[in-house]
Amino acid sequence: MVTRRRKRTVQALPDHLHRAEAWNGLRPGDAVEIEGPALRGATWSFRAYVRNEQNGAESVEVLGGRPGDHRVRSFLPGQVFPAGARRSGKPSLAEAPQLPLG
């Protein structure tokens, strides 16, 4: 039996939400680690940074999950670390951006 999915229409973001595909040295697809409730064996990559201009809320969208998953999740900026940083005790990307050298 083949299951068919309907195409979803993509809605534009409301004017008060600003989405950026680069944040603190990250570009889409860059590997990141997440602090907090972790899924065993999960891997994550950066997708976008979102800021709500109405209330100042910030979030970081990541893509991934357990092996075989392709989920989009949002986390607070302080929960997002460069790959390998949590094991070495380095600060989050919100505290220490990984900006390229000029």
Secondary structure, DSSP 8 states (H G I E B T S, - for coil): --------------TTEEEES-BTTB-TT-EEEE-SS--TT-EEEEEEEEEETTT--EEEEEEEESTT--EEEEE-GGGEEETTHHHHT---TTTS------
